[in-house]
Amino acid sequence: MNRRQFLGSAAAVSLASAASLARAHGHADHHHHHDMQPAAASAYTAVRQTAAHCLDAGQVCLTHCLSLLTQGDTSMSDCAVAVRQMLALCGAVHDLAAQNSPLTRGAAKVCLEACKQCAKACKEHAAHHAECKACYESCLDCIKECEKLVA
């Protein structure tokens, strides 16, 4: 083994050891947080959960719409547009609610409108497409929770 190889190997071992120690140290410092009591439920828990359900159903619905659009079924274009807008706003509400942010109420007002538009678009296809029906129903649930929050 020549000098360069030895120095390179020694440096690699040193870096690996340092990284391992840093991870162990970070974990030891973090460990005491696991013993804390769980936080009280947020005022935004229900809207966060319904927004998460909307995100899940909306992703499936949008994938279905895009699949049909690529096959030439343009009847799904309004649904796809409405779902994309709903996904953006439900995502914002979900993220803000998870942070217990005071901005959640304001975002919920806009999300409420997006869910109404999405529900209207999906309702037209709900009888023929299970994906649209699930998205429609999740939007109705999210509308109820957003209305409660902004009332």
C-alpha positions in Angstrom: 0.0 0.0 0.0 1.5 3.3 -0.9 1.4 6.5 1.1 -1.6 8.1 -0.8 -3.7 5.0 -0.5 -2.9 4.8 3.2 -3.8 8.5 3.8 -7.0 8.2 1.8 -8.1 5.1 3.7 -7.2 6.7 7.0 -9.2 9.8 6.0 -12.2 7.7 5.0 -12.2 5.8 8.3 -11.9 9.0 10.2 -14.9 10.6 8.4 -16.9 7.4 8.9 -16.1 7.4 12.6 -16.9 11.0 13.0 -20.3 10.6 11.2 -21.1 7.6 13.4 -20.3 9.5 16.5 -22.4 12.5 15.4 -25.4 10.2 14.7 -25.0 8.6 18.0 -24.7 11.9 19.8 -27.7 13.3 18.0 -29.8 10.3 18.8 -28.8 10.4 22.5 -29.7 14.1 22.7 -33.0 13.4 20.9 -33.9 10.4 23.0 -35.3 12.3 26.0 -38.1 13.8 23.8 -39.7 10.4 23.5 -40.6 10.4 27.2 -42.7 13.6 26.9 -46.5 13.5 27.2 -48.4 13.6 23.8 -49.6 17.1 22.9 -53.3 17.9 23.2 -55.3 17.5 20.1 -55.1 20.6 17.8 -58.1 22.6 17.0 -57.3 21.7 13.4 -57.1 17.9 13.8 -60.4 17.3 12.0 -59.8 19.6 9.1 -56.2 18.1 8.8 -57.6 14.6 8.6 -60.3 15.4 6.1 -57.8 17.3 4.0 -55.5 14.3 4.0 -58.4 12.1 2.9 -59.1 14.6 0.1 -55.5 14.5 -1.0 -55.5 10.7 -1.1 -58.8 10.5 -3.0 -57.9 13.4 -5.2 -54.6 11.9 -6.3 -56.4 8.7 -7.4 -59.1 10.7 -9.2 -56.6 12.9 -11.0 -54.6 9.9 -12.1 -57.8 8.4 -13.4 -58.8 11.6 -15.2 -55.3 11.9 -16.8 -55.5 8.3 -18.0 -58.8 8.9 -19.7 -57.6 12.2 -21.1 -54.6 10.5 -22.7 -57.1 8.1 -24.3 -59.0 11.0 -25.8 -61.8 11.3 -23.3 -62.0 15.1 -23.0 -65.1 14.9 -20.8 -62.7 14.6 -17.8 -60.8 17.8 -18.4 -63.0 20.0 -16.1 -62.7 17.3 -13.4 -58.9 17.2 -13.7 -58.6 21.0 -13.4 -60.9 21.1 -10.4 -59.1 18.2 -8.7 -55.6 19.8 -9.3 -56.8 23.0 -7.6 -58.3 21.1 -4.7 -55.1 19.2 -4.2 -53.1 22.4 -4.0 -55.4 23.9 -1.4 -56.1 20.8 0.6 -52.3 20.3 0.7 -51.9 23.8 2.1 -54.6 23.3 4.7 -53.2 19.9 5.7 -49.7 21.3 6.1 -50.8 24.4 8.0 -53.1 22.4 10.3 -50.3 20.0 11.1 -48.2 23.0 12.2 -51.1 24.3 14.3 -50.7 27.5 12.3 -53.1 30.5 12.7 -53.1 30.7 8.9 -55.1 27.5 8.8 -58.4 29.3 9.0 -57.6 31.6 6.1 -56.4 28.7 3.9 -59.6 26.8 4.9 -61.8 29.5 3.4 -60.1 29.2 0.0 -60.0 25.4 0.3 -63.7 25.4 1.0 -64.3 26.9 -2.4 -61.9 24.6 -4.2 -63.6 21.6 -2.6 -67.0 22.9 -3.7 -65.8 23.2 -7.3 -64.1 19.8 -7.2 -67.2 18.1 -5.7 -69.3 19.7 -8.5 -67.0 18.5 -11.2 -66.6 15.0 -9.7 -70.4 14.6 -9.1 -70.9 14.6 -12.9 -68.8 11.4 -13.1 -69.5 9.8 -9.8 -72.1 7.4 -11.2 -69.6 6.0 -13.8 -66.2 6.3 -12.1 -65.5 5.1 -8.6 -62.5 7.4 -8.4 -64.6 10.4 -9.0 -67.2 9.2 -6.5 -64.6 8.8 -3.8 -63.1 12.2 -4.5 -66.6 13.8 -4.5 -67.4 12.2 -1.1 -64.1 13.3 0.4 -64.6 16.8 -0.8 -68.1 16.9 0.9 -66.5 15.8 4.2 -63.7 18.5 3.8 -66.3 21.1 3.0 -68.1 20.3 6.3 -64.9 20.6 8.3 -63.8 23.8 6.6 -67.2 25.3 7.2 -67.0 24.5 10.9 -63.5 26.0 11.1 -64.3 29.3 9.3 -67.7 29.8 11.0 
